[in-house]
Amino acid sequence: MKLPLYIVSDNHFLMQADHQEKSRRLLIFDLFDQISNSGGTLIIGGDFFDFWFNYKNVMPSFYTDIIYELNKLNQNDVEIHFLAGNHDYWDFGLLSSLTGCIFHEGDFEFILDHKKILVTHGDGLLSFDHGYRLMKKIIRSKTCIFLFGLLHPDWGCALARFVSTTEEKYDKIDKNHEKIKQEIQSFARNKWEEGYDTILVGHYHNTGFYESNDSKMIWLGDWLTKYTVTKYAQFEWSQVNWKEHQKIIKD
């Protein structure tokens, strides 16, 4: 795996093209340019798209620019790892064929500078979230995927747009915020005991580091309000708000 390593998660690129959405995409394309120039690796921690379904003969037109930029990264010899999130799990080879990415249905683990790293989207980890755990089993079942695939793509996309709550998450703090933090930190401690050195967790839109001795858990943030980029280079982890980072550089 080539360094530097860049990780983004929960970008939730929407099925629309208003000014805010265009601005969010320009920021990620700017990051892609930097990755191309540095010759590093990109890991996408899930929910990159707010909705993705691997239709046989159709690709949603509202994502063509993103697909183009990802493919350009691949053409520039950047290795791309894409973890399935709860919004973009339904891919069965299309993303890899279009962008050259390595698609991971589950967690992604690897060795980096002799340390064991685990990247997880993180959905379904909460013991008290019984409703979501049941829904996750249903929407990832072969029967559900088959039935959804019978819908015309226009209807499928319209349904996905209708049920999405992404736009409600801007600047919104989950009422179980502290409970979530405590449980995911407990998950990380268990993974440390299993021999992992660094755990990176998406889905919950938190940022920052939780550390004990030489072990770390890193929240991967989002691209809704935080524009989080987590980076590994020269034996160190760092995290920035890409929007603010670019402002400082330009100023």
N, C-alpha and C positions, 0 to 999 in steps of 0.2 A: 504493500500500500504506500503510495507516494505522499510525501508531506510537502506543505502543510495540509492538515485535515480540517475541513470546514463542515459544520453540521447545522442544518436548519430544520425546523419542524413546525407543524401546524400553521402552514402558510394560508390554507383555506382560500385558494384563488377561486373567485366566484364566477358564476355563469352570467356575467353582465359586464358592461364596459363603461361604467361611469367614471368620473374624474378620479375618485379615490382609488378605484380598482386599477386604473391605468398607472397611477403613481406608485402603487404597491408593486406592480409588475416591473416598472422601470427600475425600482430599487433592487429587485432580485436579479435583473439582467445586469445591473452594475456590479453586483457581487459576482455573478458568473464571469464577467470580464476579468475581475481580479483573480479569480481562481484559475482561469485560462493562462493569465500572465505568470502566475506563481507555479503552475504545473502541478497543483496538488490534487486532492481527492475530495469529492462532495458526497456527504451522506444526508439523505432526506429522511427525517424521522417519522413520516406518516402524516396523513391529512394535508398533503401538499395541495391537492385539489379538493374543493368542497364537495365535488361529486365526480366520480369516474366509474364508467362501466365499459367493459371490453366488448363493445358491439362488433359483430363480424365484419360489417362493411361500412361502418360509419364511425367517424371521430368527431366529437363535439367541436363545432367551428370556433367556439369561444376560447379554446385552448390551443389553437394552432400556433400562436406566437410563442407560447411557453414551450411547446414541443419542439419548435424550431430552435430555440435557444438552448434547450437541453441537448439536442442533437449536435449543435455547434460545439458545445462543451466536449462531447464525445469525440467529435472529429479533431478536436485539439488535444486528444490523448488524455483527457481527464476521466478518471474512473468514477462512476456514479453508482451509488448504492441507494436503492429506494425501498424503504420499509412500508409495508401495507398499514394504513391507518383505518379507522372505522369509517372514514368517508371515501377512501379510495382503495378498498380491499379488492373490489371486483375487477381485477386485471388477471388475464390468463395468457400473457405473452405479448400483448400489443405494445405496452410501454417499452419493453426491451427491444422490440423490433423497430420502433420509431426513434428511440433515443440511445440505444446501446446500454441502457442502465442494467444493473443486476438487481432483480426484484426479489425481495424477501417477504414471504408470507408471514413469518413470525419474527422473533428477535434476531439481531445480528451480533455475533460475537467474533472477536479477533484479538490478535496479540499485537501490541504496539510498544516498542522499546522494552520488551520482556515483561510487559504488564498485560493482564487479561482484562479486556474491555467488553462491556455489554451495552448495546443500544436497544431500547425497547420503546415501542410507541406508548405502551402503558395502559391502554384501555382494558378494562376487565380485571384490574388488579385489586380494586377495592372490595373488601369482604362484605361491606354493607350495601353495595350497589347491586342488589339481587335482580332488579328489573332490567338493568343493562346487560348483566351476564346472560340472562335468558334471551334477550333480544339479539345479542351477539351470536349465540348459537343458531338462532332462527335465520338471520340475514346472511350468514355464511354457509347455510345449508345448501346442498345441491338442488333441492326442490325449490327453495326461494329464488336462487339464481336462475334456474330454468324458467320459472314463471315470470320473473321480472324481464327476462330476455324476450319473452313473447310480446311485450309491449312495444309499440312503435317508439323509436328513439325520442321523438318530440314529446311523446306522452311521458316516457320515463324521465327525461330531463325536467319536464314541468313538475312532475310529482316530487322529484328530488329537491327542486327549488322550493316547493311548497312546504316540505317537512323540515328543511334546513333551519337551524336556529343560530347559524353562525353570526349573522348581523346583529343579533341580540347580545352577543358576547363581547362586543366592543366595550372596553372599560368596565366590564362587569365582573365582580368578585363572587365566586361560588359561596353559597351560605355555609357549606361544609369545608371551607378553605383550610382551617387549622386541622380538622379531622383528616382531610386528605393528605396534608403534609406529613402528619405523624405516621399515617399508615404506609405511605410510600417510603418514608425514611426507614421504617421497620423492614420493609421489603429490601431496601438497599443493604441494611445491616446483615440480613440473612444471606444475601448474595456475596457480601464480603467474606462471610464465614465459609462460603463454598469455594472461595479462591479468586473471586473477581476483585480487581483493584479499583476500577472506575465504572460506575453505572450512570448511563445517560437516559433520561426519562422525558418523553413528550406527553401529549394529550391534555395535560392539566394547565398549560399556558403559564406556569410559574417560571421564574428565572432564578439564577443564583446557584451557590454551591453549598453542599452539606458535607462536612469532612470529619474524619476521625483518624488520627495518626496519619498514615500515608494513603488511606482509602478515601475515595470521593464519590459523591452522588451529585450529578449536575442536572438541573431542570433546563429543558431546551427552549422554553419560552414560546413565542408565536410570531406571526407576521401580520397580526391585526393591529396592534398598538405598540408592541415591544420591538419588532423587527430584529429578533434575536439571532445573532451569529455566534456559535460556539466554535472555537478554534484550538487546534493542538499544533504547536510548533516549538522546536528547540526544547523539548522535554517539559513543556508547560501548557496548561489549559488556560484559556481566557474567554471572555464573553463580552460582547458589545451590542449596543443598539445601533444597527447599521444606519438608520436614518440620521441619528445624532452624530454618529461617527463620520459620515460623509459631510455633514454640515461643518464639523470642526476642520476637516481637511480643506474644504472649499473656502472657508473663512480665513 
